[in-house]
Each structure stands twice: as C-alpha cells, then as structure tokens.
C-alpha cells in the first residue's frame, strides 16, 4: 500500500484481516503471506485448511484412485502418474501416449510412433546410429560393393566403375568390353530426340525408353536418360552442353493436356530438324531444371519466375560412316554440327514452351507457368502422390503415371528399383516376362542365381568353380577366395564357404594373404562371423576402439547443441546414443545485455562406476577457481532447474576411456534480470519437483518450451491460463505459478 508521504510503499499485513483466511497459523511475508499448521496437522491442497494426520485416507485403495496407470498416496491427498512414454492429462487422472514424432529433431529421417515408445527409420542407403540419427552406408567397404573393378561411394548409394576400354554391365556390377562405335545394325535406342516444325513453330520431344532416372523437389528437378559413354581417348563421345532460360515458368513436370496434344496434331507437321537416327545415336541426356528463387541486386519481383534448364547431350557415331573423302575426324565434325543445330532448334522450342519429355506414353511439359492452386489444396512434386496429409513418392516396383495422376505398378517385363520415377526399366532378359511390380532386376527372371554365372548373366549358367563364390544373381563372374583357399563345393554363395584356416569372430576380418584374423580398425565394425572385410562406420561417426562388433559402437564425436540469445540447448556427442570416450566439449553462453541464464537439466546419465571420470561442469570461465554454477559426474533422472551464478557461462563436458552413457540434452533460457527475484522464487520452490507430474513437465520438450516462454517473459503467463492453454499444464502446476507471478506483477492488487 502507499505510505502517507505519497511516495513510498508499505507491505500489507494480510494476516491482520481474518487471519488471512488461515484455519490455524498465518505468517506474513513481504508482499504476501502463507498459512501454516500446528504439530500433528498438515496443510490441505487449498493452502488454508489444516487436516489431522490420523484422518488421512489412502485414496489409492479404491479403484486405483481413478488413475489410469499408477496411484501414489500422499498425506491428505494422492497423485496419479503414468508409465514411461505416456503423460498425465490435465484431469490428473488420464494417461495419454506421448507422440515423440511430433517433437523437433525426433529422428533424422522417418519417425514411427508406438504406444509408449517410438522408432526411427532411415532412408535407403542409410543406417541408424545413436538411436535417432541416420548416416550414409559406405557400401564400398562391404566387399568392394560387390563391384568387379572400382567402387565409388555416394550419399545414400554407390556406383561401380570400370577401367578404360570397358563399360558397366546391365547388372551395374561387372565390366564388359566397351563398344567404341555403333554396330552396323540399327542399335537399341537409349534416347530419342526429335524436333519438328508444327504450324511454323519448332517442337522438340525427348523420349526415354530405358535407363531413365528422375529426381525432383519443390523447386527443381534432374532427369537423365541413357548411359554416359566410358571415356576413351581414341574415340571420345561427342558432347554438347547448353543453358536455356524460361521466363514466367516453374520447374514442374506437368502432363501435357490432351487438348494441347490434339491441337498440335491438327497443325501441319514438317520434316524432322535433327536427323540423327541411322548414322549417329544420342546415348545420354541430362536435363536439370532449376527455378529456385535467386535474388538479383537484393531484389526479386514476386510475380516473376525464371527457370534455368541445363541440357547435356552425348552422341556416338557409326564407324562405317568414315571414308577416304571424310575420315573419322571429318565425320565427328559433322556430328558436332548436327548436335549444335539441334541445340539451336531446342532453344527455339524451349523459348516457346514447346519442349516435351515422354515417359511411358505420357508427354510432360518441362516447365509451366504458375497456376493458381485452390486454397487448402496440396501440390506434390512430380513422382509423388498426396496420402495421409503428406506427399509420398511412388515406391519401388511402381512409377508415377502423369496421365492417371497416380502410382502404377510396373508391368511384367519391366522393373523399378528407385522411388519417385516416371517409368519402369525394361528387363534385360530375353526370356520370361518376370513378375508385375518387379522391384529390382533380379525379379525379372531368367538370371543366373547366386553361386552361378554366365557370359551375360542369364541362363544357361555354370556353378562357381571350387575356390570361388558369388553372392548375387545375374553375374558374369565369380570372386576368388584368395590365398589359394578352396571352397567346400562348387556353386558357393559366400566367402564363409571358403575353407579358411581360422574362423574369425565378429569384430575381426580374415586376411587371405596372412591367413590370420585381424581386428577391425577404429572407425569400422563387423557383426558377423567368418567375413573377409570390415564395414566403415556411417556418416561422420567412428568407434572408440578397434574390434567393434556392431554399428551401435559407431558414435558421432561432434559436441551437440544450438546456442541462441534467448533459448538454446547443449547435448553430449551422439545423443541420445551413448557418448564417445575421450571427448572434450566446451560451450559458452553469453546472453544479451541485462539478461540472465536459467538452466534446466531434465535428466543426465553419467556412469558413477568411473569414479567421476566423466564430468559436466558449468562455471563463469575456464579458470578452475571461477564461480561454479553446476557440476556433476553421476546419473540423475530427477530434473532440476537453476539460475546461473554468473552472467556468462562456460560449460565443459569431458569423458575418459571408461564406461559410457546416454549423456544429456540440457535446454536453457535467458530472462530479463528485473525478473531475477521471481525466477529464483519459482526454481527454488520444492513443490516444482515434489510432484512426479511437475517433474515430467521439465522433461516434456513441448511443455518446457512453453515454460521457458513464461520464464523469459513472465507476462506471457496469463496466455497460458486461458481455457485452451490450461489443457497443456496440470492444474496444480498452474496454481503453483499463479501466486508467484501474480504477486510479482501485481503486488498490491
């Protein structure tokens, strides 16, 4: 209240008015008051009435107290709690599954929620490590990717390569003799580029009967057709690269409407402008369309879209075209001229938006003017369909039909081993049609099974001779056991069939030269018995020691977290997987002017068996004598919140070579220093941690974010007391905060 001088404020003694409403003892405090009970009594939930301890009833004995899962009797009341992976709803009785997949950073790739738990899955070509993270699989470390010659690892995949003079077999593993020039007979087409004049305008169409690969996102796509020719210094392929700009258009392959197609067929069609059919062949085409918004001189008109198409063409020519009057170089020059002429024609057709790509009988426009999308409608990239509220790529064994606007199963005699494609690949086999929806070439039929081979990979086949093996179908060779080792029988399908002199345990590989088992080097692992290789750890992970037996031993060494001015977090390397040994992480939190730091440690897992070999410390600076805010070397599953004792925080986490654990993920928030008294009052109140449900709030990523919003800006507390927001926090938690926030912001009302 205001003093008589009209300037100073005096504390109001609430206890002087009807004992403050307290049944027994009223204690006045600065700006507030509290009720207390005499010995033998305890304060009820209404914070005013006192109950005799002998009158306490165990509510859990009747119908489990109405609790879904667990009921714990307390003095004068009871408390419900839930099984792990569930949370208590605001009625403080009902338990609900926690959807971990709704959290940020739950999984690197795909998250699947289960009752009480969740699971992370990785995309093809990636493997799970650290429980939630996905790293690229180095297939080349797995028996050289089963490649005959060389292996190149790529993100999410790999490719086999061949020496000069050889080309990759259709099985994408073996190498065969390269054909430098086209055969005399008409070759099987790899790509068709035809340009005609329709009604006085150039119209170009590219069809891709085989070896098509399509990748798209929201603003660009890449399409390749055919196979690049292996470099040969004696007869290099003829190449041409050109760039085209399309104004007011976006990169989105759209099926050509039947009306447009019908109108074009009515026009007078003149002769082809690119007569490369008999004497030459387009072997490879790569088209990249990019309409991502790039600012120019700091500005970009929102109504204008510019798409940039980069086209690369490769050609081969027939050897018989060379003659005395025009040698091989002369013929090549003619071919180059033809390709350049085709590029000029192509440019005209693209400028007039008359360039089309054909897949599985459907023509697509390479770019189109933006169309108005109905409000609420979802548009997906070509190759995707809208399912269950999200865009999903057509799976393997299917292709996207632009005409039907849905995923269609591959017909017998074709296959598709990639997602989101616009056509299926023809099976290489000449016998048998295979199955419908074939997901890889091995389902086409007619191939040599594992343990057998032939000159082309198809029947009739021979078994792998003694001393060799083959793990895959459709191969033209078998791999030697090495070191003069023999197999137990012909037709072996694995190195484990080789009669090695010792049987190597997991964590080791067999060296065929020394006939010894060698421990897998650091950064690799082997989980199987009797193998002759070790697998490289995924992504940027490595192992603590050599001889690793599982991918779970592969750990990310990088110190984790995001440091922001107002909120952020730090986490141990490889979290939530076990952290690596011998790490030394340092973070520095330097808040803006007049702001202080609040830390919440939801839980921390450091093995006590190491006698404090793994330590997390928070202090003012790196100096050991500086003010320490927090230090621990043990596991605590009970959360704690505290304010920093210094304006800045220097945080260090060190581990030794001993045991490891899950580690920690510690969030923090900075708040206005004018609220220091309020924040200290909240985090030091034992009731914040006394209830298991209040503890779960400090562990719930969504609720801690809301709590931080209140702590960083206490006036936001009132938006969380609305009817809608009360569904987030238990009533007891809101009641705990209400008196503190209200008393701080409205001390005399």
Secondary structure, DSSP 8 states (H G I E B T S, - for coil): -B-TTSS-B----GGGTGGGG-SSEEEEETTEEEEE--TTEEE-TTSS-EEEGGG---GGGTGGGG-SSEEEEETTEEEEE--TTEEE-TTSS-EEE--GGGSTTS-SSEEEEETTEEEEE--TTEEEETTTEEEE--GGGTGGGG-SSEEEEETTEEEEE--TTEEE-TTSS-EEE---SB-SS----S-EEEEEEETTEEEEEEE-SSSEEEEE-SSEEEEEEE------SSS--EEEEEEEEEET-B---EE--HHHHHHHHHS-B---S---SSSEEEEEEEEEEE-----BTTB--TT--EEEEEEEEEEEEBGGG--SSS-HHHHHHHHHHHHHHHHHHHHHHHHTT-EEEEETTEEEESSB------TT-----TTEEEETTEEEE--TTEEEETTTTEEEE--TTEE--SSS-SS-EE-S-SS----TTB-SGGGGS-B--TTEE-SSSBSS-EE--TTEE--SSS-S--EE-STT--BSSSSB-SGGGB--SS---TTEEEETTTTEEEE--TTEE--SSS-S--EE-STTEE-SSSSB-SGGG-EE-S-EEE--SSEEEEE-TTTTS---SS-EEEEEEE--TTEEEEEEE--EE--GGGSS-SEEEEESSSSTTS-EEEEE-S-B-S-EEEE-SSSEEEEEEE--SS----EEEEEEEEEEGGGHHHHHHHHT-THHHHSHHHHHHTT-HHHHHHHHHHHHSGGGGGGGGSTTGGGTS-HHHHHHHHHHHHHHHSTT-
